[in-house]
């Protein structure tokens, strides 16, 4: 009986006995199929996750300077070439970061 009440409450987004009685705090979140596939691949292949993290770090490090440089050059006001150039630069940075991380992880660590 307790389990059935728990499942009913979860189904109704944490509702208790009364309509306005919220007994569980939930999340308004879901994974679509593509996100779930990527997450599953990253969980099952931690080496791939480490390599891909290099690209993410590179983009994080370069995003602000690149956006500032494009803004200073006036490219942000150009609706035709501004956003695609930012995306292209960050895509190149991500690829470069992935390659550097792959090289770094392939190198044998020096013996202590």
MARFI-517168 format. One record per residue (C-alpha): residue number from 1; x, y negated, z negated; residue in three letters. Coordinates in nm, 2 decimals. Layout:
+-----+--------+--------+--------+---------+
| num |     c1 |     c2 |     c3 | residuo |
+-----+--------+--------+--------+---------+
| NUM |      X |      Y |      Z |     ALA |
...
+-----+--------+--------+--------+---------+
END
This chain:
+-----+--------+--------+--------+---------+
| num |     c1 |     c2 |     c3 | residuo |
+-----+--------+--------+--------+---------+
|   1 |   0.00 |   0.00 |   0.00 |     UNK |
|   2 |   0.28 |  -0.24 |  -0.08 |     UNK |
|   3 |   0.46 |  -0.17 |   0.25 |     UNK |
|   4 |   0.13 |  -0.23 |   0.44 |     UNK |
|   5 |   0.09 |  -0.56 |   0.27 |     UNK |
|   6 |   0.45 |  -0.65 |   0.35 |     UNK |
|   7 |   0.40 |  -0.57 |   0.71 |     UNK |
|   8 |   0.07 |  -0.77 |   0.73 |     UNK |
|   9 |   0.24 |  -1.06 |   0.57 |     UNK |
|  10 |   0.54 |  -1.05 |   0.81 |     UNK |
|  11 |   0.30 |  -1.02 |   1.10 |     UNK |
|  12 |   0.12 |  -1.33 |   0.99 |     UNK |
|  13 |   0.44 |  -1.53 |   0.94 |     UNK |
|  14 |   0.47 |  -1.49 |   0.57 |     UNK |
|  15 |   0.10 |  -1.55 |   0.47 |     UNK |
|  16 |   0.00 |  -1.43 |   0.13 |     UNK |
|  17 |  -0.34 |  -1.35 |  -0.01 |     UNK |
|  18 |  -0.48 |  -1.69 |   0.08 |     UNK |
|  19 |  -0.47 |  -1.87 |   0.41 |     UNK |
|  20 |  -0.25 |  -2.15 |   0.28 |     UNK |
|  21 |  -0.04 |  -1.92 |   0.05 |     UNK |
|  22 |   0.30 |  -1.87 |   0.22 |     UNK |
|  23 |   0.50 |  -1.62 |   0.03 |     UNK |
|  24 |   0.78 |  -1.55 |   0.28 |     UNK |
|  25 |   0.99 |  -1.80 |   0.46 |     UNK |
|  26 |   1.05 |  -1.68 |   0.82 |     UNK |
|  27 |   1.23 |  -1.80 |   1.13 |     UNK |
|  28 |   1.08 |  -1.93 |   1.44 |     UNK |
|  29 |   1.34 |  -1.76 |   1.66 |     UNK |
|  30 |   1.37 |  -1.48 |   1.91 |     UNK |
|  31 |   1.62 |  -1.33 |   2.15 |     UNK |
|  32 |   1.54 |  -1.30 |   2.51 |     UNK |
|  33 |   1.67 |  -1.01 |   2.71 |     UNK |
|  34 |   1.98 |  -1.18 |   2.83 |     UNK |
|  35 |   2.08 |  -1.31 |   2.49 |     UNK |
|  36 |   2.02 |  -0.97 |   2.34 |     UNK |
|  37 |   2.24 |  -0.80 |   2.61 |     UNK |
|  38 |   2.52 |  -1.05 |   2.55 |     UNK |
|  39 |   2.50 |  -1.01 |   2.17 |     UNK |
|  40 |   2.50 |  -0.63 |   2.20 |     UNK |
|  41 |   2.80 |  -0.64 |   2.43 |     UNK |
|  42 |   2.99 |  -0.87 |   2.18 |     UNK |
|  43 |   2.90 |  -0.65 |   1.89 |     UNK |
|  44 |   3.00 |  -0.33 |   2.06 |     UNK |
|  45 |   3.32 |  -0.48 |   2.22 |     UNK |
|  46 |   3.49 |  -0.69 |   1.96 |     UNK |
|  47 |   3.80 |  -0.72 |   2.18 |     UNK |
|  48 |   3.60 |  -0.88 |   2.45 |     UNK |
|  49 |   3.44 |  -1.11 |   2.19 |     UNK |
|  50 |   3.79 |  -1.22 |   2.08 |     UNK |
|  51 |   3.90 |  -1.29 |   2.44 |     UNK |
|  52 |   3.58 |  -1.49 |   2.52 |     UNK |
|  53 |   3.62 |  -1.69 |   2.20 |     UNK |
|  54 |   3.93 |  -1.84 |   2.35 |     UNK |
|  55 |   3.72 |  -2.00 |   2.62 |     UNK |
|  56 |   3.47 |  -2.13 |   2.37 |     UNK |
|  57 |   3.75 |  -2.28 |   2.16 |     UNK |
|  58 |   3.90 |  -2.44 |   2.47 |     UNK |
|  59 |   3.57 |  -2.60 |   2.57 |     UNK |
|  60 |   3.51 |  -2.73 |   2.21 |     UNK |
|  61 |   3.86 |  -2.88 |   2.20 |     UNK |
|  62 |   3.83 |  -3.04 |   2.55 |     UNK |
|  63 |   3.46 |  -3.14 |   2.55 |     UNK |
|  64 |   3.50 |  -3.47 |   2.37 |     UNK |
|  65 |   3.81 |  -3.60 |   2.55 |     UNK |
|  66 |   3.67 |  -3.50 |   2.89 |     UNK |
|  67 |   3.34 |  -3.66 |   2.82 |     UNK |
|  68 |   3.51 |  -3.98 |   2.69 |     UNK |
|  69 |   3.73 |  -3.99 |   3.00 |     UNK |
|  70 |   3.44 |  -3.95 |   3.23 |     UNK |
|  71 |   3.24 |  -4.21 |   3.04 |     UNK |
|  72 |   3.53 |  -4.46 |   3.06 |     UNK |
|  73 |   3.57 |  -4.41 |   3.43 |     UNK |
|  74 |   3.20 |  -4.47 |   3.48 |     UNK |
|  75 |   3.12 |  -4.12 |   3.60 |     UNK |
|  76 |   2.84 |  -4.08 |   3.35 |     UNK |
|  77 |   2.64 |  -4.35 |   3.54 |     UNK |
|  78 |   2.68 |  -4.16 |   3.86 |     UNK |
|  79 |   2.38 |  -3.91 |   3.85 |     UNK |
|  80 |   2.51 |  -3.72 |   4.16 |     UNK |
|  81 |   2.87 |  -3.66 |   4.07 |     UNK |
|  82 |   2.89 |  -3.72 |   3.69 |     UNK |
|  83 |   2.73 |  -3.41 |   3.54 |     UNK |
|  84 |   2.86 |  -3.16 |   3.80 |     UNK |
|  85 |   3.21 |  -3.29 |   3.75 |     UNK |
|  86 |   3.18 |  -3.25 |   3.37 |     UNK |
|  87 |   3.04 |  -2.90 |   3.41 |     UNK |
|  88 |   3.32 |  -2.81 |   3.65 |     UNK |
|  89 |   3.59 |  -2.94 |   3.42 |     UNK |
|  90 |   3.45 |  -2.75 |   3.12 |     UNK |
|  91 |   3.41 |  -2.43 |   3.33 |     UNK |
|  92 |   3.78 |  -2.45 |   3.43 |     UNK |
|  93 |   3.87 |  -2.52 |   3.07 |     UNK |
|  94 |   3.67 |  -2.22 |   2.96 |     UNK |
|  95 |   3.83 |  -1.99 |   3.22 |     UNK |
|  96 |   4.17 |  -2.12 |   3.12 |     UNK |
|  97 |   4.10 |  -2.05 |   2.76 |     UNK |
|  98 |   3.98 |  -1.70 |   2.83 |     UNK |
|  99 |   4.30 |  -1.63 |   3.03 |     UNK |
| 100 |   4.53 |  -1.77 |   2.76 |     UNK |
| 101 |   4.35 |  -1.57 |   2.49 |     UNK |
| 102 |   4.38 |  -1.25 |   2.70 |     UNK |
| 103 |   4.75 |  -1.31 |   2.75 |     UNK |
| 104 |   4.80 |  -1.38 |   2.38 |     UNK |
| 105 |   4.62 |  -1.07 |   2.27 |     UNK |
| 106 |   4.82 |  -0.85 |   2.52 |     UNK |
| 107 |   5.15 |  -0.97 |   2.38 |     UNK |
| 108 |   5.29 |  -0.74 |   2.12 |     UNK |
| 109 |   5.31 |  -0.90 |   1.78 |     UNK |
| 110 |   5.66 |  -0.95 |   1.65 |     UNK |
| 111 |   5.77 |  -0.71 |   1.38 |     UNK |
| 112 |   5.79 |  -0.87 |   1.04 |     UNK |
+-----+--------+--------+--------+---------+
END
